[in-house]
Amino acid sequence: MNSRLYSEVTAKYGDAPANATEALAHVLCAHANLPDDHMAVQATRDLYGDGVRTGLTMGDLRAIQAQLDAIEQPQDADVVHLRRT
């Protein structure tokens, strides 16, 4: 990757995530415009009936992030600073 592109990517999304907490914040940053009902991780489809999907929505991931932020930690879980366009 050239240095200009790297600079643009890191300015928008921050550094590459180094752990699961950072990865969650990174996903939320990269997909900030998706609605809460968007399926982010699909576990099953049609297993519980026609059209029934299970998994995690963007809203679920945002709720998990909020719960992580509420837990007393040495640093905030939301280490990727969102920049909305």
C-alpha positions as CSV (number, residue, x, y, z in Angstrom):
1,M,0.0,0.0,0.0
2,N,1.4,3.4,-0.9
3,S,2.0,5.9,1.9
4,R,-0.7,8.4,0.7
5,L,-3.4,5.7,0.7
6,Y,-2.2,4.4,4.1
7,S,-2.4,7.9,5.5
8,E,-6.0,8.3,4.2
9,V,-7.1,5.0,5.6
10,T,-5.5,5.6,9.1
11,A,-7.0,9.1,9.2
12,K,-10.5,7.7,8.5
13,Y,-10.4,4.4,10.4
14,G,-7.4,4.7,12.8
15,D,-4.6,2.1,13.1
16,A,-5.3,-1.6,12.3
17,P,-7.0,-3.2,15.3
18,A,-4.7,-5.2,17.6
19,N,-7.4,-7.1,19.6
20,A,-11.0,-8.1,19.7
21,T,-12.2,-4.9,21.4
22,E,-10.4,-2.7,18.9
23,A,-11.7,-4.9,16.1
24,L,-15.3,-4.3,17.2
25,A,-14.8,-0.5,17.4
26,H,-13.2,-0.7,13.9
27,V,-16.1,-2.6,12.4
28,L,-18.5,-0.1,13.9
29,C,-16.5,2.8,12.5
30,A,-16.1,1.3,9.0
31,H,-19.9,0.6,8.8
32,A,-21.2,3.5,10.8
33,N,-23.8,4.3,8.2
34,L,-25.5,0.9,8.3
35,P,-28.9,0.7,10.1
36,D,-29.3,-1.1,13.4
37,D,-31.3,-3.9,11.8
38,H,-28.5,-4.8,9.2
39,M,-27.3,-8.3,9.8
40,A,-23.6,-8.1,10.5
41,V,-22.9,-11.8,11.4
42,Q,-25.3,-14.4,10.2
43,A,-25.4,-17.6,12.3
44,T,-28.3,-19.4,10.7
45,R,-30.8,-18.9,7.9
46,D,-34.2,-20.7,7.6
47,L,-33.3,-23.1,10.3
48,Y,-36.0,-21.8,12.6
49,G,-38.5,-21.2,9.8
50,D,-38.7,-19.7,6.4
51,G,-37.0,-16.3,6.3
52,V,-35.8,-16.5,10.0
53,R,-32.2,-15.5,10.4
54,T,-30.2,-15.5,13.6
55,G,-26.9,-13.7,14.3
56,L,-25.7,-10.3,15.3
57,T,-27.1,-7.1,13.8
58,M,-25.3,-3.8,13.7
59,G,-27.6,-2.7,16.6
60,D,-26.4,-5.7,18.6
61,L,-22.8,-4.8,18.0
62,R,-23.5,-1.2,19.0
63,A,-25.1,-2.4,22.2
64,I,-22.2,-4.7,23.0
65,Q,-19.8,-1.7,22.4
66,A,-22.0,0.4,24.8
67,Q,-21.8,-2.3,27.4
68,L,-18.0,-2.5,27.0
69,D,-17.7,1.3,27.4
70,A,-19.8,1.1,30.6
71,I,-17.4,-1.4,32.2
72,E,-14.6,0.3,34.1
73,Q,-11.5,-0.3,32.1
74,P,-8.0,1.1,31.9
75,Q,-8.9,2.8,28.6
76,D,-12.1,3.2,26.6
77,A,-13.1,0.2,24.5
78,D,-13.9,2.6,21.7
79,V,-10.3,3.2,20.7
80,V,-11.1,3.9,17.0
81,H,-12.3,7.5,16.9
82,L,-15.3,7.8,14.6
83,R,-15.2,10.5,11.9
84,R,-18.6,10.8,10.3
85,T,-18.8,12.2,6.8
